[in-house]
Amino acid sequence: MMIVNTDYIAGKEFEMLGLVKGSTVQSKNIGKDIGSGFKTLIGGELKSYTQMMNEARFIATERMIEEAGKLGADAVVNVRYTSSSVMQGAAEVIAYGTAVKFVN
């Protein structure tokens, strides 16, 4: 399955099948939250949150691909990500795009 963030794929013609998406809500445990809270006092990367968000994007992408596969898609174009805080220490990540089928 091809996944691109453009609205075209060079050399390919396709028909649109529809919007597909995948999402997840991720959080870190209280110990990581406390440690990250202290880190904000001195600055720098919050590595546990970076890892959490990378994992969340991966899961959301896999779920989007699964949904596209159910439609018989060959690719997902115009892929985008968005995230939002749903509560302290927890974030939702959504991956979405347009499922397409290649035309022969």
Gaussian input, Z-matrix of N, CA and C with variables (Angstrom, degrees):
# hf/3-21g

backbone

0 1
 N
 C     1     B1
 C     2     B2     1     A1
 N     3     B3     2     A2     1     D1
 C     4     B4     3     A3     2     D2
 C     5     B5     4     A4     3     D3
 N     6     B6     5     A5     4     D4
 C     7     B7     6     A6     5     D5
 C     8     B8     7     A7     6     D6
 N     9     B9     8     A8     7     D7
 C    10    B10     9     A9     8     D8
 C    11    B11    10    A10     9     D9
 N    12    B12    11    A11    10    D10
 C    13    B13    12    A12    11    D11
 C    14    B14    13    A13    12    D12
 N    15    B15    14    A14    13    D13
 C    16    B16    15    A15    14    D14
 C    17    B17    16    A16    15    D15
 N    18    B18    17    A17    16    D16
 C    19    B19    18    A18    17    D17
 C    20    B20    19    A19    18    D18
 N    21    B21    20    A20    19    D19
 C    22    B22    21    A21    20    D20
 C    23    B23    22    A22    21    D21
 N    24    B24    23    A23    22    D22
 C    25    B25    24    A24    23    D23
 C    26    B26    25    A25    24    D24
 N    27    B27    26    A26    25    D25
 C    28    B28    27    A27    26    D26
 C    29    B29    28    A28    27    D27
 N    30    B30    29    A29    28    D28
 C    31    B31    30    A30    29    D29
 C    32    B32    31    A31    30    D30
 N    33    B33    32    A32    31    D31
 C    34    B34    33    A33    32    D32
 C    35    B35    34    A34    33    D33
 N    36    B36    35    A35    34    D34
 C    37    B37    36    A36    35    D35
 C    38    B38    37    A37    36    D36
 N    39    B39    38    A38    37    D37
 C    40    B40    39    A39    38    D38
 C    41    B41    40    A40    39    D39
 N    42    B42    41    A41    40    D40
 C    43    B43    42    A42    41    D41
 C    44    B44    43    A43    42    D42
 N    45    B45    44    A44    43    D43
 C    46    B46    45    A45    44    D44
 C    47    B47    46    A46    45    D45
 N    48    B48    47    A47    46    D46
 C    49    B49    48    A48    47    D47
 C    50    B50    49    A49    48    D48
 N    51    B51    50    A50    49    D49
 C    52    B52    51    A51    50    D50
 C    53    B53    52    A52    51    D51
 N    54    B54    53    A53    52    D52
 C    55    B55    54    A54    53    D53
 C    56    B56    55    A55    54    D54
 N    57    B57    56    A56    55    D55
 C    58    B58    57    A57    56    D56
 C    59    B59    58    A58    57    D57
 N    60    B60    59    A59    58    D58
 C    61    B61    60    A60    59    D59
 C    62    B62    61    A61    60    D60
 N    63    B63    62    A62    61    D61
 C    64    B64    63    A63    62    D62
 C    65    B65    64    A64    63    D63
 N    66    B66    65    A65    64    D64
 C    67    B67    66    A66    65    D65
 C    68    B68    67    A67    66    D66
 N    69    B69    68    A68    67    D67
 C    70    B70    69    A69    68    D68
 C    71    B71    70    A70    69    D69
 N    72    B72    71    A71    70    D70
 C    73    B73    72    A72    71    D71
 C    74    B74    73    A73    72    D72
 N    75    B75    74    A74    73    D73
 C    76    B76    75    A75    74    D74
 C    77    B77    76    A76    75    D75
 N    78    B78    77    A77    76    D76
 C    79    B79    78    A78    77    D77
 C    80    B80    79    A79    78    D78
 N    81    B81    80    A80    79    D79
 C    82    B82    81    A81    80    D80
 C    83    B83    82    A82    81    D81
 N    84    B84    83    A83    82    D82
 C    85    B85    84    A84    83    D83
 C    86    B86    85    A85    84    D84
 N    87    B87    86    A86    85    D85
 C    88    B88    87    A87    86    D86
 C    89    B89    88    A88    87    D87
 N    90    B90    89    A89    88    D88
 C    91    B91    90    A90    89    D89
 C    92    B92    91    A91    90    D90
 N    93    B93    92    A92    91    D91
 C    94    B94    93    A93    92    D92
 C    95    B95    94    A94    93    D93
 N    96    B96    95    A95    94    D94
 C    97    B97    96    A96    95    D95
 C    98    B98    97    A97    96    D96
 N    99    B99    98    A98    97    D97
 C   100   B100    99    A99    98    D98
 C   101   B101   100   A100    99    D99
 N   102   B102   101   A101   100   D100
 C   103   B103   102   A102   101   D101
 C   104   B104   103   A103   102   D102
 N   105   B105   104   A104   103   D103
 C   106   B106   105   A105   104   D104
 C   107   B107   106   A106   105   D105
 N   108   B108   107   A107   106   D106
 C   109   B109   108   A108   107   D107
 C   110   B110   109   A109   108   D108
 N   111   B111   110   A110   109   D109
 C   112   B112   111   A111   110   D110
 C   113   B113   112   A112   111   D111
 N   114   B114   113   A113   112   D112
 C   115   B115   114   A114   113   D113
 C   116   B116   115   A115   114   D114
 N   117   B117   116   A116   115   D115
 C   118   B118   117   A117   116   D116
 C   119   B119   118   A118   117   D117
 N   120   B120   119   A119   118   D118
 C   121   B121   120   A120   119   D119
 C   122   B122   121   A121   120   D120
 N   123   B123   122   A122   121   D121
 C   124   B124   123   A123   122   D122
 C   125   B125   124   A124   123   D123
 N   126   B126   125   A125   124   D124
 C   127   B127   126   A126   125   D125
 C   128   B128   127   A127   126   D126
 N   129   B129   128   A128   127   D127
 C   130   B130   129   A129   128   D128
 C   131   B131   130   A130   129   D129
 N   132   B132   131   A131   130   D130
 C   133   B133   132   A132   131   D131
 C   134   B134   133   A133   132   D132
 N   135   B135   134   A134   133   D133
 C   136   B136   135   A135   134   D134
 C   137   B137   136   A136   135   D135
 N   138   B138   137   A137   136   D136
 C   139   B139   138   A138   137   D137
 C   140   B140   139   A139   138   D138
 N   141   B141   140   A140   139   D139
 C   142   B142   141   A141   140   D140
 C   143   B143   142   A142   141   D141
 N   144   B144   143   A143   142   D142
 C   145   B145   144   A144   143   D143
 C   146   B146   145   A145   144   D144
 N   147   B147   146   A146   145   D145
 C   148   B148   147   A147   146   D146
 C   149   B149   148   A148   147   D147
 N   150   B150   149   A149   148   D148
 C   151   B151   150   A150   149   D149
 C   152   B152   151   A151   150   D150
 N   153   B153   152   A152   151   D151
 C   154   B154   153   A153   152   D152
 C   155   B155   154   A154   153   D153
 N   156   B156   155   A155   154   D154
 C   157   B157   156   A156   155   D155
 C   158   B158   157   A157   156   D156
 N   159   B159   158   A158   157   D157
 C   160   B160   159   A159   158   D158
 C   161   B161   160   A160   159   D159
 N   162   B162   161   A161   160   D160
 C   163   B163   162   A162   161   D161
 C   164   B164   163   A163   162   D162
 N   165   B165   164   A164   163   D163
 C   166   B166   165   A165   164   D164
 C   167   B167   166   A166   165   D165
 N   168   B168   167   A167   166   D166
 C   169   B169   168   A168   167   D167
 C   170   B170   169   A169   168   D168
 N   171   B171   170   A170   169   D169
 C   172   B172   171   A171   170   D170
 C   173   B173   172   A172   171   D171
 N   174   B174   173   A173   172   D172
 C   175   B175   174   A174   173   D173
 C   176   B176   175   A175   174   D174
 N   177   B177   176   A176   175   D175
 C   178   B178   177   A177   176   D176
 C   179   B179   178   A178   177   D177
 N   180   B180   179   A179   178   D178
 C   181   B181   180   A180   179   D179
 C   182   B182   181   A181   180   D180
 N   183   B183   182   A182   181   D181
 C   184   B184   183   A183   182   D182
 C   185   B185   184   A184   183   D183
 N   186   B186   185   A185   184   D184
 C   187   B187   186   A186   185   D185
 C   188   B188   187   A187   186   D186
 N   189   B189   188   A188   187   D187
 C   190   B190   189   A189   188   D188
 C   191   B191   190   A190   189   D189
 N   192   B192   191   A191   190   D190
 C   193   B193   192   A192   191   D191
 C   194   B194   193   A193   192   D192
 N   195   B195   194   A194   193   D193
 C   196   B196   195   A195   194   D194
 C   197   B197   196   A196   195   D195
 N   198   B198   197   A197   196   D196
 C   199   B199   198   A198   197   D197
 C   200   B200   199   A199   198   D198
 N   201   B201   200   A200   199   D199
 C   202   B202   201   A201   200   D200
 C   203   B203   202   A202   201   D201
 N   204   B204   203   A203   202   D202
 C   205   B205   204   A204   203   D203
 C   206   B206   205   A205   204   D204
 N   207   B207   206   A206   205   D205
 C   208   B208   207   A207   206   D206
 C   209   B209   208   A208   207   D207
 N   210   B210   209   A209   208   D208
 C   211   B211   210   A210   209   D209
 C   212   B212   211   A211   210   D210
 N   213   B213   212   A212   211   D211
 C   214   B214   213   A213   212   D212
 C   215   B215   214   A214   213   D213
 N   216   B216   215   A215   214   D214
 C   217   B217   216   A216   215   D215
 C   218   B218   217   A217   216   D216
 N   219   B219   218   A218   217   D217
 C   220   B220   219   A219   218   D218
 C   221   B221   220   A220   219   D219
 N   222   B222   221   A221   220   D220
 C   223   B223   222   A222   221   D221
 C   224   B224   223   A223   222   D222
 N   225   B225   224   A224   223   D223
 C   226   B226   225   A225   224   D224
 C   227   B227   226   A226   225   D225
 N   228   B228   227   A227   226   D226
 C   229   B229   228   A228   227   D227
 C   230   B230   229   A229   228   D228
 N   231   B231   230   A230   229   D229
 C   232   B232   231   A231   230   D230
 C   233   B233   232   A232   231   D231
 N   234   B234   233   A233   232   D232
 C   235   B235   234   A234   233   D233
 C   236   B236   235   A235   234   D234
 N   237   B237   236   A236   235   D235
 C   238   B238   237   A237   236   D236
 C   239   B239   238   A238   237   D237
 N   240   B240   239   A239   238   D238
 C   241   B241   240   A240   239   D239
 C   242   B242   241   A241   240   D240
 N   243   B243   242   A242   241   D241
 C   244   B244   243   A243   242   D242
 C   245   B245   244   A244   243   D243
 N   246   B246   245   A245   244   D244
 C   247   B247   246   A246   245   D245
 C   248   B248   247   A247   246   D246
 N   249   B249   248   A248   247   D247
 C   250   B250   249   A249   248   D248
 C   251   B251   250   A250   249   D249
 N   252   B252   251   A251   250   D250
 C   253   B253   252   A252   251   D251
 C   254   B254   253   A253   252   D252
 N   255   B255   254   A254   253   D253
 C   256   B256   255   A255   254   D254
 C   257   B257   256   A256   255   D255
 N   258   B258   257   A257   256   D256
 C   259   B259   258   A258   257   D257
 C   260   B260   259   A259   258   D258
 N   261   B261   260   A260   259   D259
 C   262   B262   261   A261   260   D260
 C   263   B263   262   A262   261   D261
 N   264   B264   263   A263   262   D262
 C   265   B265   264   A264   263   D263
 C   266   B266   265   A265   264   D264
 N   267   B267   266   A266   265   D265
 C   268   B268   267   A267   266   D266
 C   269   B269   268   A268   267   D267
 N   270   B270   269   A269   268   D268
 C   271   B271   270   A270   269   D269
 C   272   B272   271   A271   270   D270
 N   273   B273   272   A272   271   D271
 C   274   B274   273   A273   272   D272
 C   275   B275   274   A274   273   D273
 N   276   B276   275   A275   274   D274
 C   277   B277   276   A276   275   D275
 C   278   B278   277   A277   276   D276
 N   279   B279   278   A278   277   D277
 C   280   B280   279   A279   278   D278
 C   281   B281   280   A280   279   D279
 N   282   B282   281   A281   280   D280
 C   283   B283   282   A282   281   D281
 C   284   B284   283   A283   282   D282
 N   285   B285   284   A284   283   D283
 C   286   B286   285   A285   284   D284
 C   287   B287   286   A286   285   D285
 N   288   B288   287   A287   286   D286
 C   289   B289   288   A288   287   D287
 C   290   B290   289   A289   288   D288
 N   291   B291   290   A290   289   D289
 C   292   B292   291   A291   290   D290
 C   293   B293   292   A292   291   D291
 N   294   B294   293   A293   292   D292
 C   295   B295   294   A294   293   D293
 C   296   B296   295   A295   294   D294
 N   297   B297   296   A296   295   D295
 C   298   B298   297   A297   296   D296
 C   299   B299   298   A298   297   D297
 N   300   B300   299   A299   298   D298
 C   301   B301   300   A300   299   D299
 C   302   B302   301   A301   300   D300
 N   303   B303   302   A302   301   D301
 C   304   B304   303   A303   302   D302
 C   305   B305   304   A304   303   D303
 N   306   B306   305   A305   304   D304
 C   307   B307   306   A306   305   D305
 C   308   B308   307   A307   306   D306
 N   309   B309   308   A308   307   D307
 C   310   B310   309   A309   308   D308
 C   311   B311   310   A310   309   D309

   B1=1.4614
   B2=1.5278
   B3=1.3189
   B4=1.4672
   B5=1.5229
   B6=1.3196
   B7=1.4597
   B8=1.5235
   B9=1.3412
   B10=1.4636
   B11=1.5265
   B12=1.3280
   B13=1.4695
   B14=1.5257
   B15=1.3273
   B16=1.4594
   B17=1.5284
   B18=1.3194
   B19=1.4658
   B20=1.5282
   B21=1.3186
   B22=1.4615
   B23=1.5213
   B24=1.3289
   B25=1.4596
   B26=1.5113
   B27=1.3071
   B28=1.4630
   B29=1.5300
   B30=1.3385
   B31=1.4501
   B32=1.5185
   B33=1.3047
   B34=1.4682
   B35=1.5224
   B36=1.3113
   B37=1.4617
   B38=1.5131
   B39=1.3191
   B40=1.4597
   B41=1.5131
   B42=1.3340
   B43=1.4649
   B44=1.5282
   B45=1.3065
   B46=1.4607
   B47=1.5191
   B48=1.3202
   B49=1.4603
   B50=1.5235
   B51=1.3242
   B52=1.4578
   B53=1.5138
   B54=1.3009
   B55=1.4564
   B56=1.5199
   B57=1.3284
   B58=1.4659
   B59=1.5157
   B60=1.3270
   B61=1.4557
   B62=1.5138
   B63=1.3049
   B64=1.4546
   B65=1.5155
   B66=1.3237
   B67=1.4618
   B68=1.5126
   B69=1.3139
   B70=1.4552
   B71=1.5145
   B72=1.3177
   B73=1.4583
   B74=1.5213
   B75=1.3084
   B76=1.4605
   B77=1.5235
   B78=1.3263
   B79=1.4672
   B80=1.5226
   B81=1.3120
   B82=1.4574
   B83=1.5134
   B84=1.3149
   B85=1.4601
   B86=1.5293
   B87=1.3095
   B88=1.4629
   B89=1.5317
   B90=1.3202
   B91=1.4703
   B92=1.5164
   B93=1.3327
   B94=1.4686
   B95=1.5240
   B96=1.3446
   B97=1.4669
   B98=1.5261
   B99=1.3063
   B100=1.4673
   B101=1.5229
   B102=1.3263
   B103=1.4689
   B104=1.5177
   B105=1.3240
   B106=1.4675
   B107=1.5194
   B108=1.3229
   B109=1.4649
   B110=1.5194
   B111=1.3242
   B112=1.4660
   B113=1.5243
   B114=1.3279
   B115=1.4689
   B116=1.5256
   B117=1.3284
   B118=1.4654
   B119=1.5264
   B120=1.3173
   B121=1.4665
   B122=1.5231
   B123=1.3396
   B124=1.4675
   B125=1.5215
   B126=1.3153
   B127=1.4666
   B128=1.5148
   B129=1.3065
   B130=1.4517
   B131=1.5185
   B132=1.3041
   B133=1.4581
   B134=1.5267
   B135=1.3038
   B136=1.4598
   B137=1.5276
   B138=1.3392
   B139=1.4668
   B140=1.5189
   B141=1.3194
   B142=1.4668
   B143=1.5255
   B144=1.3414
   B145=1.4644
   B146=1.5225
   B147=1.3195
   B148=1.4666
   B149=1.5202
   B150=1.3334
   B151=1.4588
   B152=1.5257
   B153=1.3334
   B154=1.4590
   B155=1.5280
   B156=1.3337
   B157=1.4654
   B158=1.5246
   B159=1.3368
   B160=1.4655
   B161=1.5220
   B162=1.3303
   B163=1.4746
   B164=1.5269
   B165=1.3230
   B166=1.4678
   B167=1.5235
   B168=1.3405
   B169=1.4665
   B170=1.5261
   B171=1.3409
   B172=1.4655
   B173=1.5264
   B174=1.3274
   B175=1.4689
   B176=1.5249
   B177=1.3305
   B178=1.4663
   B179=1.5279
   B180=1.3298
   B181=1.4722
   B182=1.5216
   B183=1.3255
   B184=1.4617
   B185=1.5261
   B186=1.3139
   B187=1.4722
   B188=1.5216
   B189=1.3344
   B190=1.4555
   B191=1.5348
   B192=1.3196
   B193=1.4638
   B194=1.5311
   B195=1.3255
   B196=1.4669
   B197=1.5284
   B198=1.3217
   B199=1.4700
   B200=1.5294
   B201=1.3266
   B202=1.4694
   B203=1.5297
   B204=1.3231
   B205=1.4625
   B206=1.5195
   B207=1.3222
   B208=1.4625
   B209=1.5279
   B210=1.3444
   B211=1.4642
   B212=1.5236
   B213=1.3294
   B214=1.4603
   B215=1.5149
   B216=1.3041
   B217=1.4709
   B218=1.5222
   B219=1.3317
   B220=1.4608
   B221=1.5205
   B222=1.3416
   B223=1.4633
   B224=1.5195
   B225=1.3204
   B226=1.4636
   B227=1.5211
   B228=1.3276
   B229=1.4671
   B230=1.5255
   B231=1.3233
   B232=1.4668
   B233=1.5354
   B234=1.3430
   B235=1.4610
   B236=1.5239
   B237=1.3073
   B238=1.4647
   B239=1.5199
   B240=1.3251
   B241=1.4602
   B242=1.5133
   B243=1.3092
   B244=1.4512
   B245=1.5182
   B246=1.3075
   B247=1.4605
   B248=1.5138
   B249=1.3120
   B250=1.4588
   B251=1.5184
   B252=1.2902
   B253=1.4504
   B254=1.5204
   B255=1.3256
   B256=1.4570
   B257=1.5235
   B258=1.3233
   B259=1.4614
   B260=1.5243
   B261=1.3057
   B262=1.4649
   B263=1.5230
   B264=1.3316
   B265=1.4505
   B266=1.5163
   B267=1.3290
   B268=1.4629
   B269=1.5265
   B270=1.3246
   B271=1.4599
   B272=1.5194
   B273=1.3240
   B274=1.4587
   B275=1.5156
   B276=1.3134
   B277=1.4583
   B278=1.5164
   B279=1.3335
   B280=1.4552
   B281=1.5242
   B282=1.3192
   B283=1.4666
   B284=1.5211
   B285=1.3312
   B286=1.4621
   B287=1.5173
   B288=1.3236
   B289=1.4595
   B290=1.5202
   B291=1.3144
   B292=1.4617
   B293=1.5231
   B294=1.3173
   B295=1.4615
   B296=1.5255
   B297=1.3259
   B298=1.4729
   B299=1.5192
   B300=1.3249
   B301=1.4618
   B302=1.5249
   B303=1.3258
   B304=1.4624
   B305=1.5181
   B306=1.3420
   B307=1.4552
   B308=1.5128
   B309=1.3421
   B310=1.4899
   B311=1.4832
   A1=107.30
   A2=115.08
   A3=119.97
   A4=108.95
   A5=116.12
   A6=122.68
   A7=106.76
   A8=116.80
   A9=120.27
   A10=109.79
   A11=114.49
   A12=118.14
   A13=112.01
   A14=116.80
   A15=121.74
   A16=108.41
   A17=116.60
   A18=119.13
   A19=111.73
   A20=116.85
   A21=121.85
   A22=109.20
   A23=115.35
   A24=122.57
   A25=105.29
   A26=116.63
   A27=121.58
   A28=110.77
   A29=115.28
   A30=121.51
   A31=115.25
   A32=117.86
   A33=120.88
   A34=110.38
   A35=115.06
   A36=121.48
   A37=106.56
   A38=115.95
   A39=117.85
   A40=111.04
   A41=113.19
   A42=120.71
   A43=107.43
   A44=115.73
   A45=120.91
   A46=110.03
   A47=115.26
   A48=121.05
   A49=112.04
   A50=116.49
   A51=119.43
   A52=113.16
   A53=114.19
   A54=122.41
   A55=110.06
   A56=115.41
   A57=121.08
   A58=107.99
   A59=115.16
   A60=118.93
   A61=109.84
   A62=113.31
   A63=121.08
   A64=107.08
   A65=116.67
   A66=118.70
   A67=110.84
   A68=115.11
   A69=122.84
   A70=108.40
   A71=115.82
   A72=122.01
   A73=106.26
   A74=115.43
   A75=121.15
   A76=110.04
   A77=115.20
   A78=120.28
   A79=108.83
   A80=115.68
   A81=122.20
   A82=108.14
   A83=116.02
   A84=118.50
   A85=111.32
   A86=116.25
   A87=121.95
   A88=111.90
   A89=117.76
   A90=120.61
   A91=111.77
   A92=116.76
   A93=121.12
   A94=110.34
   A95=116.67
   A96=120.12
   A97=111.00
   A98=116.48
   A99=119.95
   A100=110.35
   A101=116.90
   A102=120.89
   A103=111.92
   A104=116.72
   A105=120.70
   A106=110.65
   A107=116.79
   A108=120.32
   A109=111.38
   A110=116.60
   A111=119.81
   A112=111.07
   A113=116.92
   A114=121.65
   A115=110.60
   A116=117.68
   A117=119.78
   A118=111.70
   A119=116.91
   A120=120.11
   A121=111.93
   A122=116.55
   A123=119.31
   A124=112.90
   A125=116.80
   A126=120.85
   A127=111.86
   A128=115.21
   A129=121.92
   A130=111.81
   A131=114.76
   A132=121.26
   A133=111.19
   A134=116.08
   A135=122.18
   A136=106.87
   A137=115.17
   A138=120.73
   A139=113.45
   A140=117.96
   A141=118.55
   A142=110.94
   A143=117.10
   A144=120.27
   A145=111.23
   A146=117.32
   A147=120.19
   A148=109.50
   A149=116.73
   A150=121.33
   A151=110.71
   A152=116.86
   A153=121.06
   A154=110.67
   A155=117.19
   A156=120.51
   A157=111.02
   A158=118.14
   A159=120.37
   A160=110.57
   A161=116.54
   A162=120.64
   A163=110.70
   A164=116.41
   A165=120.53
   A166=110.88
   A167=117.92
   A168=119.96
   A169=111.07
   A170=116.50
   A171=120.55
   A172=110.51
   A173=117.05
   A174=121.19
   A175=110.40
   A176=117.33
   A177=120.80
   A178=110.64
   A179=116.80
   A180=120.68
   A181=110.66
   A182=117.47
   A183=120.87
   A184=111.14
   A185=116.99
   A186=120.41
   A187=111.30
   A188=116.85
   A189=121.11
   A190=109.48
   A191=117.25
   A192=122.02
   A193=110.34
   A194=116.72
   A195=120.91
   A196=111.16
   A197=116.21
   A198=120.23
   A199=110.50
   A200=117.03
   A201=121.21
   A202=110.64
   A203=116.36
   A204=120.74
   A205=112.20
   A206=116.90
   A207=121.12
   A208=111.89
   A209=116.11
   A210=120.68
   A211=112.08
   A212=117.33
   A213=121.21
   A214=112.87
   A215=117.47
   A216=121.80
   A217=111.79
   A218=114.41
   A219=122.15
   A220=111.11
   A221=116.01
   A222=120.58
   A223=109.72
   A224=114.76
   A225=121.70
   A226=106.06
   A227=115.66
   A228=120.81
   A229=109.89
   A230=113.80
   A231=121.78
   A232=111.49
   A233=116.12
   A234=121.28
   A235=110.22
   A236=115.35
   A237=123.10
   A238=109.01
   A239=114.84
   A240=122.32
   A241=108.76
   A242=115.13
   A243=120.40
   A244=107.33
   A245=115.71
   A246=119.80
   A247=109.28
   A248=113.85
   A249=119.45
   A250=108.63
   A251=115.41
   A252=121.49
   A253=107.98
   A254=116.30
   A255=119.32
   A256=111.06
   A257=116.00
   A258=123.04
   A259=106.96
   A260=117.43
   A261=120.08
   A262=109.78
   A263=116.74
   A264=121.25
   A265=115.53
   A266=118.26
   A267=121.03
   A268=109.59
   A269=115.31
   A270=120.08
   A271=110.19
   A272=115.06
   A273=121.32
   A274=107.86
   A275=116.09
   A276=122.01
   A277=107.36
   A278=115.63
   A279=121.94
   A280=108.28
   A281=116.05
   A282=122.78
   A283=106.11
   A284=116.91
   A285=118.95
   A286=109.97
   A287=114.76
   A288=121.43
   A289=109.39
   A290=115.44
   A291=121.55
   A292=109.39
   A293=116.17
   A294=121.69
   A295=108.49
   A296=116.17
   A297=121.08
   A298=110.78
   A299=114.44
   A300=122.96
   A301=107.85
   A302=116.95
   A303=120.64
   A304=111.41
   A305=115.63
   A306=122.29
   A307=107.48
   A308=115.95
   A309=120.10
   A310=111.82
   D1=126.59
   D2=176.47
   D3=-86.07
   D4=137.74
   D5=177.58
   D6=-127.51
   D7=119.12
   D8=-179.24
   D9=-134.81
   D10=155.32
   D11=178.42
   D12=-100.71
   D13=14.21
   D14=174.62
   D15=-103.86
   D16=166.91
   D17=179.36
   D18=-93.84
   D19=13.74
   D20=177.94
   D21=-146.86
   D22=163.38
   D23=171.70
   D24=-129.11
   D25=118.55
   D26=-176.00
   D27=-52.71
   D28=128.79
   D29=177.18
   D30=79.45
   D31=4.01
   D32=-178.53
   D33=-119.49
   D34=138.19
   D35=169.72
   D36=-108.83
   D37=143.90
   D38=-177.56
   D39=-151.25
   D40=161.91
   D41=173.13
   D42=-109.95
   D43=143.93
   D44=-179.06
   D45=-81.06
   D46=135.39
   D47=177.85
   D48=-101.48
   D49=-26.76
   D50=178.23
   D51=139.99
   D52=173.74
   D53=179.80
   D54=-71.08
   D55=135.68
   D56=173.57
   D57=-128.03
   D58=150.36
   D59=-178.99
   D60=-150.75
   D61=161.91
   D62=173.76
   D63=-146.99
   D64=146.81
   D65=-179.51
   D66=-146.84
   D67=163.17
   D68=173.76
   D69=-155.54
   D70=153.53
   D71=172.08
   D72=-115.79
   D73=125.23
   D74=-176.53
   D75=-121.64
   D76=150.07
   D77=174.20
   D78=-145.66
   D79=161.39
   D80=174.34
   D81=-104.85
   D82=160.02
   D83=-179.69
   D84=-73.65
   D85=166.47
   D86=-174.09
   D87=-59.17
   D88=-36.11
   D89=178.37
   D90=-62.06
   D91=-42.99
   D92=178.19
   D93=-67.32
   D94=-37.08
   D95=178.10
   D96=-62.78
   D97=-44.48
   D98=179.91
   D99=-64.32
   D100=-45.25
   D101=178.22
   D102=-60.44
   D103=-41.93
   D104=179.06
   D105=-68.40
   D106=-33.69
   D107=176.79
   D108=-61.16
   D109=-42.29
   D110=176.81
   D111=-65.65
   D112=-36.64
   D113=-179.42
   D114=-62.01
   D115=-32.36
   D116=-179.59
   D117=-66.16
   D118=-20.71
   D119=178.31
   D120=-71.19
   D121=-32.75
   D122=-177.43
   D123=-106.05
   D124=-13.14
   D125=178.42
   D126=89.22
   D127=168.71
   D128=179.49
   D129=112.88
   D130=176.82
   D131=-177.69
   D132=-72.28
   D133=136.86
   D134=174.41
   D135=-93.43
   D136=85.52
   D137=-170.06
   D138=-60.01
   D139=-35.24
   D140=179.82
   D141=-66.16
   D142=-33.68
   D143=177.27
   D144=-76.22
   D145=-35.66
   D146=174.94
   D147=-59.74
   D148=-46.17
   D149=178.40
   D150=-62.55
   D151=-43.40
   D152=179.61
   D153=-58.97
   D154=-45.40
   D155=-178.04
   D156=-69.30
   D157=-37.13
   D158=176.03
   D159=-61.95
   D160=-44.09
   D161=177.27
   D162=-62.09
   D163=-42.02
   D164=-179.14
   D165=-64.27
   D166=-42.78
   D167=177.99
   D168=-62.36
   D169=-40.40
   D170=178.86
   D171=-61.51
   D172=-47.92
   D173=-179.30
   D174=-62.76
   D175=-45.56
   D176=-179.66
   D177=-61.82
   D178=-40.72
   D179=178.69
   D180=-64.07
   D181=-44.57
   D182=179.15
   D183=-60.91
   D184=-39.57
   D185=179.44
   D186=-68.85
   D187=-35.69
   D188=176.46
   D189=-65.38
   D190=-44.25
   D191=179.06
   D192=-62.05
   D193=-41.00
   D194=177.92
   D195=-60.89
   D196=-43.08
   D197=178.64
   D198=-64.58
   D199=-41.00
   D200=178.14
   D201=-63.89
   D202=-39.97
   D203=178.40
   D204=-60.91
   D205=-37.16
   D206=178.71
   D207=-64.95
   D208=-24.42
   D209=177.27
   D210=-88.23
   D211=-4.91
   D212=-177.98
   D213=81.41
   D214=24.65
   D215=-176.85
   D216=-72.70
   D217=149.93
   D218=172.32
   D219=-96.70
   D220=-21.19
   D221=-176.34
   D222=-159.71
   D223=165.67
   D224=170.74
   D225=-125.96
   D226=123.44
   D227=-178.68
   D228=-108.98
   D229=163.34
   D230=176.70
   D231=56.78
   D232=42.04
   D233=-177.40
   D234=-71.40
   D235=136.22
   D236=179.02
   D237=-135.71
   D238=157.78
   D239=175.92
   D240=-125.38
   D241=147.28
   D242=172.56
   D243=-143.77
   D244=154.46
   D245=177.72
   D246=-141.17
   D247=156.53
   D248=176.78
   D249=-152.63
   D250=152.57
   D251=176.55
   D252=-82.43
   D253=128.55
   D254=178.46
   D255=-102.43
   D256=-19.88
   D257=173.88
   D258=-169.89
   D259=169.91
   D260=-179.92
   D261=-57.01
   D262=122.83
   D263=177.04
   D264=83.29
   D265=3.58
   D266=179.67
   D267=-131.53
   D268=138.13
   D269=-178.90
   D270=-133.16
   D271=143.53
   D272=172.59
   D273=-98.47
   D274=134.95
   D275=174.19
   D276=-119.92
   D277=132.67
   D278=178.48
   D279=-122.59
   D280=132.00
   D281=171.31
   D282=-110.98
   D283=134.07
   D284=179.92
   D285=-148.18
   D286=155.63
   D287=179.11
   D288=-172.88
   D289=-170.49
   D290=-179.10
   D291=-108.96
   D292=120.70
   D293=176.19
   D294=-74.51
   D295=136.13
   D296=-179.75
   D297=-133.93
   D298=154.84
   D299=176.20
   D300=-118.92
   D301=128.01
   D302=179.73
   D303=-66.38
   D304=140.56
   D305=176.75
   D306=-99.59
   D307=129.23
   D308=-177.90
   D309=-75.67

